[in-house]
Amino acid sequence: AQRVTQPEKLLSVFKGAPVELKCNYSYSGSPELFWYVQYSRQRLQLLLRHISRESIKGFTADLNKGETSFHLKKPFAQEEDSAMYYCALKDNQGGKLIFGQGTELSVKP
Amino acid sequence: ETGVTQSPTHLIKTRGQQVTLRCSSQSGHNTVSWYQQALGQGPQFIFQYYREEENGRGNFPPRFSGLQFPNYSSELNVNALELDDSALYLCASSLPGPLTYEQYFGPGTRLTVT
């Protein structure tokens, strides 16, 4: 079954500390993975996709097919990074996105 | 560029009733997806519409149905409401095909079933 797992509901770090939000997936075939973010009082929005291999707001995510993981990382967290982060997998049939449960990132001053 | 809008923002219904939620897609987007987000959970895919046809459906019973109109706006209808239907309902629009991954979400409709 296709599934996305985010094991941490809440991750709390201090400003300037490194951040890693974990995401594991279960998928048969070649996966397409994404990170979506929801800041307070804002809409859910795309943060980054693994295919583009880009860094957005200092965040990067590497697809590790051996470990079936797509962890989101940032070397130095900022207070404005505080938000809900959702890992998502694109289904190979149509445009369905399968979301994880989400991790709330709290960056303290 | 107009973003995705949803109406109403909040709704309270009684078990057994029917509800219709509405969504206007972002300008230029012809694909609309609906998601249910229960408290503390990630969004769960209900179905997607492309050019007024259902284009994929998640694990939801038939009492969840939808429509897409020629202007690409969409409706989600839920019949025979149950308490477990209480959730945030999100609409997302996108371009079709390989660009579907970038979905633009609306603010959601909070449905409470009592």
Interface residues (C-beta under 8 A of the other chain):
Chain A: V4 Q6 K9 E32 F34 R43 L44 Q45 L46 R49 Y86 A88 K90 D91 Q93 G94 G95 K96 L97 I98 F99 G100 Q101 G102
Chain B: G3 V4 T31 S33 Y35 G40 Q41 G42 P43 Q44 F45 Q48 N55 G56 G58 L90 A92 S94 P96 T100 Y101 E102 Q103 Y104 F105 G106 P107
